[in-house]
């Protein structure tokens, strides 16, 4: 016995071509649209944020008050090439990677380190 496919199944399989869909041009257009959406919704904002963070890291200087990725507040005591030394309290200093600095505090944000 040979398998028999009804005419209805053959018509349904040929339906996209009959409707004008499924052409190479429309498929390519959809792929380009999806790539464009991903670029503008995901990649471009990420690149902008990375560029802003690099600018922040380049602008760090002594006595800036900052917050690290771990949520540690401190004052920059010294800046090196790839690291910064943060003063967390009087005579308490920690050397950290520059990239762990998340934001710089403004005067209204900063709470002073209590000195004895």
Secondary structure, 3 states (H helix, E strand, C coil): CCCCCCHHHHHHHCHHHHHCCCCHHHHHHHHHHHHHHHHHHHHHHHHHHHHHHHHHHHCCCCCCEEEECCCCEEEEEEECCCEEEEEEECCEEEEEEHHHEEEECCCCCCCCCCCC
